[in-house]
Amino acid sequence: MREYNKLVRDGIPALIASQGKACSTRAMDNGEYIETLRLKLREEAEEYLEAEQDKQALEELADLLEVIHALAAVHGGDSVLLEQIRADKAAQRGGFSNRIMLLHAEE
């Protein structure tokens, strides 16, 4: 058996079994889960940064969003709360759609 020791989506063990293959899994405690999600966030961000086509970039962004939703849950939130926080920040400071690059600012 090949060793992975990595966080996978919930349906992966069933997918492996449906192919007639065996696998072993275990549930992580909360601290390990958060640590592993943070590593997964970095991994997915790196995959996004390496994406060369729009379709691939969107796939990686969807993976990032899945990890972000899981992290929100472990921090006591959900996608609704996360969206509310995002919307509040956008209302106060704006988003990024105007493509503004700050060049200089007086301190």
C-alpha positions in Angstrom: 0.0 0.0 0.0 1.1 3.5 -0.8 1.3 5.9 2.2 -0.4 9.3 2.0 -1.0 10.7 5.5 -3.0 13.6 4.0 -6.4 15.2 4.4 -8.8 14.0 1.6 -12.4 14.8 0.7 -15.0 12.8 2.6 -15.9 10.7 -0.5 -12.4 9.5 -1.4 -12.4 6.3 0.7 -15.7 5.2 -0.9 -14.3 6.1 -4.3 -11.3 3.9 -3.6 -13.5 1.1 -2.4 -15.7 1.3 -5.5 -12.6 0.6 -7.6 -12.1 -2.6 -5.6 -9.1 -1.3 -3.7 -8.6 -1.1 0.0 -7.5 1.9 2.1 -7.2 2.8 5.7 -8.2 6.1 7.4 -8.6 7.7 10.8 -10.4 10.7 12.1 -8.2 13.6 13.3 -8.7 15.4 16.6 -9.6 19.1 16.3 -6.0 20.5 16.7 -4.6 18.2 14.1 -7.5 18.9 11.8 -7.0 22.6 11.9 -3.3 22.2 11.3 -3.9 19.9 8.4 -6.5 22.2 6.9 -4.0 25.1 7.1 -1.5 22.9 5.2 -4.2 22.0 2.7 -5.0 25.7 2.2 -1.4 26.4 1.3 -1.3 23.4 -1.0 -4.4 24.5 -2.8 -3.2 28.1 -3.1 0.1 26.9 -4.6 -1.9 24.8 -7.1 -3.9 27.8 -8.0 -0.8 29.9 -8.5 0.6 27.2 -10.8 -2.6 27.0 -12.9 -2.0 28.1 -16.4 -5.6 28.0 -17.8 -8.8 29.6 -16.6 -10.6 26.3 -16.1 -7.8 24.9 -14.0 -7.6 28.1 -12.0 -11.4 27.9 -11.3 -11.0 24.3 -10.2 -8.3 25.3 -7.7 -10.3 28.3 -6.5 -13.2 25.9 -5.8 -10.8 23.6 -3.8 -9.6 26.7 -1.9 -13.2 27.6 -1.1 -14.0 24.1 0.2 -11.0 24.3 2.6 -12.0 27.8 3.6 -15.5 26.6 4.5 -14.1 23.8 6.6 -11.8 26.3 8.4 -14.7 28.6 9.0 -16.6 25.7 10.6 -13.8 24.8 13.0 -13.5 28.5 14.0 -17.2 28.6 14.9 -18.6 30.0 11.6 -20.2 28.9 8.4 -20.4 30.1 4.8 -23.2 32.5 5.7 -21.2 34.2 8.5 -18.1 34.2 6.3 -20.0 35.9 3.5 -21.5 38.5 5.9 -18.0 39.4 7.2 -16.7 39.6 3.6 -19.7 41.8 2.6 -19.2 44.1 5.6 -15.5 44.6 4.8 -16.4 45.2 1.1 -19.0 47.8 2.2 -16.5 49.5 4.5 -13.4 49.4 2.4 -14.5 48.2 -1.0 -13.4 45.1 -2.9 -10.7 44.6 -5.6 -12.8 45.0 -8.8 -11.3 48.5 -9.6 -7.8 46.9 -9.8 -6.2 49.8 -7.7 -2.5 49.5 -6.9 -1.4 51.9 -4.1 1.9 53.4 -5.2 2.6 55.8 -2.3 1.0 57.0 0.9 2.1 59.6 3.4 2.8 58.1 6.8 
